[in-house]
């Protein structure tokens, strides 16, 4: 595989069912974990999360947010 864009071209040529995706958990990855806090005024994003997401979007990689909190509807 060539350096640079070769991996990206290979990934983009795969059928959508075989393409990788970026999975994030909410607490501790996307945001700082604060004792199961669900209020928006206390939500604080982790540094670099938007850069990571933008990098993967530019690589045409879907982003999935996984949560398991009962209070999130």
Helices and strands as residue ranges (DSSP letters): H 6-13, G 16-18, E 21-25, G 40-42, H 49-58, E 62-66
